[in-house]
Amino acid sequence: MTDWILLVVGVLCAGLGGELFVRGSVGIARWLRIAPGIIGATIAAFSTSSPELSVSINAAVAGKPQIALGDALGSNVVNVALILGLALVLSGIRSSRQAVRRDFSVAVFVPILIGVLLIDGILSRVDGAIMLCAFLAWLTATVFQARKQRSAAPEILSGNRQWVSIVLCCLGLPLLVGAGILIVTGAKGIAASLGLDPFVIGATIVAVGTSAPELATTLVAKMRGHDEIGLGNILGSNIFNGLFIIALAAMIRPIVVDWRETTTALAFGFAALLLVLPRRDGLIPRVRGVLLLALYGAYVVAVVVLRPSG
């Protein structure tokens, strides 16, 4: 019963935190004179991925890095197939060309890189270092683009409203992080009572729980008409999960993998990203949302129902 209460309280905190954070992020983006999508792909993505980071570090230190891998890969499927799918069902999302070049290309590259590094059946510390270097390269490119936009944009005098935006973000972020912790704690307790194994718990129940901040941020951004923040948040979170969190877990403790489990998550994550690649006009149409939700349903069946015993 306590686990369910934690889950419900976590969901409520996620909703409130998402509302505050989106409002603050839009204000900060205007103040800094950069695209809201960059805020979404960096500050928002890194912050909403903090539950995955916490789970992965604790799992790796405890000698169970498979939970870290399952959580990160599962969260990436949840982020795109479930969360972005729900947002697209509400209406289509328009993406900028810069976001396609900067974030989509790297997000699609992530499962390919992980798959190549997993060919020998283990993510070693060297593999983790390679992934970390790729993450730093993407982050550096994003920072340079933000600086270029800032220098090219006219200065906006917003008075004291910039402080309001900062306060909103400072209030929203702890709520989002706290929501993730509450939801993960409740979800892990519920999952353990169902007798699921560590990878399945990480790839499904815990993955949904740790993705609660992304869900709240993306849906609130969609309802407020700030698609770029929501989309940037999802893509940035996937890059953060795949290139930083998994890398960190592997560097703490090398991860021996089960190919049947990891390839399922990688394949579904890759397919989900292909489904949200924008058209030439930058639009991701509404019908993609239905396809993504169907894909997520197939993923759950593949991981839980069709997983071989033993």
C-alpha positions as a printed NumPy array, in Angstrom:
array([[  0.   ,   0.   ,   0.   ],
       [  2.868,   2.37 ,   0.854],
       [  4.42 ,   1.792,  -2.575],
       [  1.194,   2.862,  -4.296],
       [  0.982,   6.01 ,  -2.134],
       [  4.553,   6.949,  -3.104],
       [  3.633,   6.397,  -6.741],
       [  0.578,   8.674,  -6.577],
       [  2.393,  11.447,  -4.669],
       [  5.238,  11.223,  -7.159],
       [  2.891,  11.668, -10.104],
       [  1.334,  14.759,  -8.491],
       [  4.779,  16.267,  -7.823],
       [  5.791,  15.561, -11.413],
       [  2.775,  17.421, -12.772],
       [  3.34 ,  20.512, -10.619],
       [  7.095,  20.462, -11.171],
       [  6.647,  20.189, -14.931],
       [  4.317,  23.195, -15.01 ],
       [  6.728,  25.388, -13.035],
       [  9.807,  24.247, -14.917],
       [  8.362,  24.81 , -18.39 ],
       [  7.257,  28.33 , -17.493],
       [ 10.69 ,  29.086, -16.061],
       [ 12.55 ,  27.536, -19.009],
       [ 10.706,  29.665, -21.555],
       [ 11.544,  32.797, -19.591],
       [ 15.213,  31.863, -19.248],
       [ 15.487,  31.054, -22.973],
       [ 14.123,  34.504, -23.83 ],
       [ 16.414,  36.157, -21.301],
       [ 19.511,  34.329, -22.626],
       [ 18.375,  34.889, -26.244],
       [ 18.705,  31.235, -27.25 ],
       [ 16.263,  28.707, -28.688],
       [ 14.014,  27.065, -26.07 ],
       [ 14.929,  23.721, -27.612],
       [ 18.517,  24.107, -26.396],
       [ 17.238,  24.676, -22.853],
       [ 15.096,  21.568, -23.277],
       [ 17.963,  19.464, -24.637],
       [ 20.445,  20.474, -21.937],
       [ 19.202,  21.882, -18.625],
       [ 15.772,  20.246, -18.783],
       [ 17.059,  16.945, -20.151],
       [ 19.883,  16.615, -17.652],
       [ 17.643,  17.562, -14.752],
       [ 14.768,  15.252, -15.663],
       [ 17.273,  12.413, -16.188],
       [ 18.573,  12.71 , -12.621],
       [ 16.441,   9.737, -11.434],
       [ 18.075,   7.52 , -14.099],
       [ 21.484,   8.8  , -13.004],
       [ 20.771,   8.022,  -9.349],
       [ 19.411,   4.55 , -10.11 ],
       [ 22.345,   3.724, -12.405],
       [ 25.086,   4.834, -10.011],
       [ 23.514,   3.002,  -7.073],
       [ 22.982,  -0.144,  -9.176],
       [ 26.561,  -0.125, -10.501],
       [ 28.076,   0.434,  -7.039],
       [ 25.877,  -2.364,  -5.672],
       [ 27.263,  -4.745,  -8.311],
       [ 24.091,  -4.853, -10.426],
       [ 24.967,  -2.702, -13.462],
       [ 22.437,  -4.661, -15.552],
       [ 19.713,  -2.657, -13.78 ],
       [ 21.501,   0.534, -14.843],
       [ 21.674,  -0.638, -18.453],
       [ 18.074,  -1.834, -18.46 ],
       [ 16.835,   1.403, -16.886],
       [ 18.699,   3.654, -19.33 ],
       [ 17.768,   1.677, -22.455],
       [ 14.201,   1.184, -21.258],
       [ 13.857,   4.875, -20.411],
       [ 14.919,   5.781, -23.941],
       [ 12.133,   3.606, -25.353],
       [  9.657,   5.102, -22.866],
       [ 10.785,   8.659, -23.676],
       [ 10.131,   8.38 , -27.399],
       [  7.534,   5.639, -27.867],
       [  5.329,   6.398, -24.847],
       [  5.927,  10.025, -23.831],
       [  6.465,  11.559, -27.27 ],
       [  3.741,   9.275, -28.595],
       [  1.254,  10.697, -26.082],
       [  2.305,  14.247, -26.95 ],
       [  1.875,  13.579, -30.675],
       [ -1.583,  12.098, -30.151],
       [ -2.612,  15.543, -28.859],
       [ -1.311,  17.191, -32.053],
       [  1.667,  17.192, -34.396],
       [  5.015,  18.635, -33.333],
       [  7.167,  20.924, -35.457],
       [ 10.938,  20.693, -35.2  ],
       [ 13.583,  23.186, -36.296],
       [ 16.303,  22.222, -38.782],
       [ 18.924,  22.927, -36.129],
       [ 17.322,  20.401, -33.79 ],
       [ 17.287,  17.775, -36.548],
       [ 20.977,  18.253, -37.264],
       [ 22.057,  18.633, -33.642],
       [ 19.875,  16.28 , -31.614],
       [ 18.053,  13.822, -33.887],
       [ 21.229,  12.683, -35.617],
       [ 23.016,  12.065, -32.303],
       [ 19.967,  10.385, -30.722],
       [ 19.774,   7.955, -33.664],
       [ 23.525,   7.358, -33.399],
       [ 23.306,   6.369, -29.707],
       [ 21.691,   2.881, -30.073],
       [ 23.97 ,   2.124, -33.034],
       [ 27.085,   2.945, -30.995],
       [ 25.891,   0.938, -27.99 ],
       [ 25.073,  -2.026, -30.241],
       [ 28.564,  -1.972, -31.784],
       [ 30.239,  -1.744, -28.375],
       [ 28.139,  -4.676, -27.125],
       [ 29.279,  -7.061, -29.863],
       [ 31.738,  -8.735, -27.475],
       [ 29.001,  -9.164, -24.844],
       [ 30.382,  -6.629, -22.36 ],
       [ 30.454,  -2.869, -21.882],
       [ 33.964,  -2.317, -20.555],
       [ 35.478,   0.755, -18.942],
       [ 37.099,   1.577, -22.296],
       [ 33.673,   1.388, -23.958],
       [ 32.366,   3.724, -21.274],
       [ 35.16 ,   6.203, -22.003],
       [ 34.344,   6.119, -25.734],
       [ 30.67 ,   6.87 , -25.012],
       [ 31.615,   9.663, -22.625],
       [ 33.818,  11.292, -25.287],
       [ 30.914,  11.159, -27.762],
       [ 28.643,  12.803, -25.175],
       [ 31.135,  15.604, -24.517],
       [ 31.472,  16.232, -28.264],
       [ 27.687,  16.652, -28.61 ],
       [ 27.508,  18.872, -25.532],
       [ 30.335,  21.083, -26.83 ],
       [ 28.595,  21.491, -30.194],
       [ 25.345,  22.426, -28.417],
       [ 27.087,  25.03 , -26.251],
       [ 28.765,  26.602, -29.285],
       [ 25.412,  26.802, -31.075],
       [ 23.826,  28.441, -28.032],
       [ 26.623,  31.043, -27.918],
       [ 26.221,  31.715, -31.636],
       [ 22.47 ,  32.244, -31.251],
       [ 22.989,  34.523, -28.268],
       [ 25.46 ,  36.772, -30.079],
       [ 23.199,  36.99 , -33.143],
       [ 19.935,  37.688, -31.277],
       [ 18.925,  41.199, -30.223],
       [ 19.095,  41.855, -26.504],
       [ 15.773,  41.63 , -24.724],
       [ 15.239,  43.813, -21.688],
       [ 12.956,  41.803, -19.438],
       [ 13.372,  43.681, -16.176],
       [ 12.837,  41.58 , -13.086],
       [ 10.977,  38.838, -14.939],
       [ 14.25 ,  36.961, -15.411],
       [ 14.346,  36.376, -11.664],
       [ 10.799,  35.055, -11.724],
       [ 11.858,  32.544, -14.396],
       [ 14.847,  31.438, -12.336],
       [ 12.682,  31.015,  -9.228],
       [ 10.138,  28.958, -11.185],
       [ 12.901,  26.663, -12.456],
       [ 14.398,  26.368,  -8.983],
       [ 11.   ,  25.352,  -7.614],
       [ 10.11 ,  23.05 , -10.499],
       [ 13.382,  21.099, -10.681],
       [ 13.342,  19.75 ,  -7.094],
       [  9.729,  18.702,  -7.569],
       [ 10.64 ,  16.842, -10.776],
       [ 13.651,  15.168,  -9.189],
       [ 11.69 ,  14.328,  -6.046],
       [  8.865,  12.952,  -8.167],
       [ 11.312,  10.652,  -9.93 ],
       [ 12.679,   9.366,  -6.635],
       [  9.191,   8.74 ,  -5.2  ],
       [  7.952,   7.03 ,  -8.355],
       [ 11.066,   4.868,  -8.674],
       [ 10.845,   3.81 ,  -5.021],
       [  7.176,   2.913,  -5.352],
       [  7.644,   1.23 ,  -8.725],
       [ 10.58 ,  -0.877,  -7.527],
       [  8.55 ,  -2.102,  -4.564],
       [  5.609,  -3.   ,  -6.79 ],
       [  7.893,  -4.673,  -9.347],
       [  9.691,  -6.718,  -6.683],
       [  6.354,  -8.009,  -5.418],
       [  5.627,  -9.238,  -8.964],
       [  8.811, -11.34 ,  -8.96 ],
       [ 10.4  ,  -9.799, -12.061],
       [ 14.139, -10.139, -12.688],
       [ 16.558,  -7.147, -12.481],
       [ 16.77 ,  -6.312, -16.214],
       [ 12.993,  -6.53 , -16.713],
       [ 12.424,  -4.332, -13.643],
       [ 14.911,  -1.809, -15.009],
       [ 13.621,  -1.88 , -18.587],
       [  9.913,  -1.546, -17.76 ],
       [  8.71 ,  -0.526, -14.285],
       [ 11.75 ,   1.499, -13.19 ],
       [ 12.154,   2.971, -16.689],
       [  8.612,   4.341, -16.621],
       [  9.142,   5.641, -13.092],
       [ 12.399,   7.426, -13.868],
       [ 10.838,   8.903, -17.029],
       [  8.046,  10.586, -15.05 ],
       [  9.838,  13.988, -15.046],
       [ 10.234,  13.828, -18.851],
       [  6.556,  12.898, -19.162],
       [  5.431,  15.836, -17.035],
       [  7.754,  18.319, -18.762],
       [  6.871,  17.191, -22.288],
       [  3.103,  17.108, -21.814],
       [  3.03 ,  20.462, -20.02 ],
       [  5.231,  21.982, -22.746],
       [  2.877,  20.574, -25.381],
       [ -0.234,  21.953, -23.711],
       [  1.444,  25.37 , -23.306],
       [  2.422,  25.478, -26.981],
       [  6.176,  25.105, -26.393],
       [  6.832,  22.04 , -28.55 ],
       [ 10.533,  22.784, -28.887],
       [ 11.137,  22.424, -25.141],
       [  9.292,  19.112, -24.976],
       [ 11.015,  17.66 , -28.036],
       [ 14.435,  18.913, -26.937],
       [ 13.858,  17.425, -23.491],
       [ 13.12 ,  13.976, -24.927],
       [ 16.031,  13.926, -27.376],
       [ 18.468,  15.391, -24.852],
       [ 17.367,  12.856, -22.227],
       [ 17.972,   9.986, -24.648],
       [ 21.457,  11.268, -25.429],
       [ 22.166,  11.808, -21.726],
       [ 20.895,   8.32 , -20.831],
       [ 22.706,   6.556, -23.646],
       [ 26.055,   8.335, -23.727],
       [ 26.563,   9.577, -20.166],
       [ 24.597,   7.441, -17.713],
       [ 25.427,   4.065, -19.295],
       [ 29.031,   5.205, -19.757],
       [ 29.283,   6.155, -16.096],
       [ 27.816,   2.821, -14.97 ],
       [ 30.232,   0.901, -17.221],
       [ 33.212,   2.859, -15.903],
       [ 32.174,   2.086, -12.316],
       [ 31.644,  -1.606, -13.072],
       [ 31.834,  -3.295, -16.523],
       [ 28.426,  -4.568, -17.646],
       [ 28.072,  -8.159, -18.864],
       [ 24.991,  -8.242, -21.083],
       [ 22.351, -10.701, -22.212],
       [ 22.082, -10.148, -25.971],
       [ 18.402, -11.135, -26.159],
       [ 17.431,  -8.515, -23.595],
       [ 19.631,  -5.635, -24.703],
       [ 19.008,  -6.014, -28.426],
       [ 15.259,  -5.865, -27.796],
       [ 15.559,  -2.513, -26.03 ],
       [ 18.067,  -1.176, -28.572],
       [ 15.973,  -2.254, -31.569],
       [ 12.752,  -0.758, -30.225],
       [ 14.547,   2.439, -29.214],
       [ 16.047,   2.784, -32.686],
       [ 12.702,   2.08 , -34.392],
       [ 10.962,   4.67 , -32.197],
       [ 13.494,   7.352, -33.174],
       [ 13.036,   6.575, -36.873],
       [  9.28 ,   7.053, -36.431],
       [  9.736,  10.592, -35.093],
       [ 12.187,  11.855, -37.704],
       [ 10.498,  15.028, -39.009],
       [  9.318,  15.469, -42.571],
       [ 11.099,  17.935, -44.83 ],
       [  8.859,  20.749, -43.579],
       [  9.911,  19.926, -39.988],
       [  6.537,  18.467, -38.958],
       [  6.153,  15.229, -37.014],
       [  2.525,  14.345, -37.862],
       [ -0.078,  13.238, -35.355],
       [ -0.428,   9.738, -36.835],
       [  3.13 ,   8.983, -35.687],
       [  1.858,   9.179, -32.096],
       [ -0.507,   6.257, -32.64 ],
       [  2.279,   4.225, -34.236],
       [  4.631,   5.039, -31.349],
       [  2.106,   3.951, -28.714],
       [  1.57 ,   0.685, -30.617],
       [  5.335,   0.234, -30.739],
       [  5.575,   0.769, -26.973],
       [  2.897,  -1.861, -26.402],
       [  4.876,  -4.29 , -28.56 ],
       [  8.013,  -3.473, -26.581],
       [  6.378,  -4.335, -23.248],
       [  5.134,  -7.621, -24.685],
       [  8.568,  -8.434, -26.1  ],
       [ 10.397,  -7.682, -22.827],
       [  7.965,  -9.23 , -20.342],
       [  5.844, -11.846, -22.1  ],
       [  8.15 , -13.169, -24.796],
       [ 11.341, -13.138, -22.724],
       [ 12.77 , -16.666, -22.529],
       [ 12.724, -18.22 , -19.066],
       [ 15.912, -18.972, -17.174]])
